[in-house]
């Protein structure tokens, strides 16, 4: 949606090839889902990997621009600018979430983010659909007071107000004395925030989560154990591949253990995603079973190790 708004605003039209290519570039980074067969062997091909970098946006825009020009004879630099801005709009929108992007890969190995909104926010997802219907209705002249241009401005202003309100609330809560030293993490709504802090040493990761009326502390030793003998040993499963597959982009991991009746279980979560994501590890003897739950998705799998 934002890629379309930017493209159409720059071009001054809503239905020409410039807007189509600009909007295509805005969607193209998420085509990394089709690289799924490579995710295990080449980690940078995973979701929010190589296709969410500046290098990819520039390379894809230049390539599509050249191919389009070869077939149509159009070599307008403005088209290339529209495509670049469309692609970078996607990168920017992911950058402001709690998932982030490896923007400057390969010069930057980690993920850059500013934790302004959740990467999976059902409210913004749901808003997209009536937004599209509203724009279509305006284009077909269903509204006496809204043409497509004014409808586009309205949608753009709604997004602007939403994100400005998030910025305002984040600044307000971060400035409170009781939150000093903690990072503000978004929830589903702009006026509610979570707070976490991470201290990492050579031997462990220590995560602090504010939970009224106290602050909870989670200690994760660095390194894996050959054998899990007691419940506390489960915290070393953080370094298992199936846990890291889902937790690698999150800065504030925490866990819940349940050890009774001869069965030891740990559920890994992150302060960024909370209950939306859970990686469950069950230890029975020398056997580890893992299960991943994405609460607002249908994916789940079971692995044996």
Helices and strands as residue ranges (DSSP letters): H 2-11, H 17-28, G 29-38, G 43-45, G 50-52, H 54-72, H 77-95, H 122-139, H 148-174, G 177-179, E 183-186, E 193-200, E 204-211, E 214-221, G 231-239, H 241-247, E 253-260, E 263-270, G 274-276, E 277-284, E 287-294, E 302-304
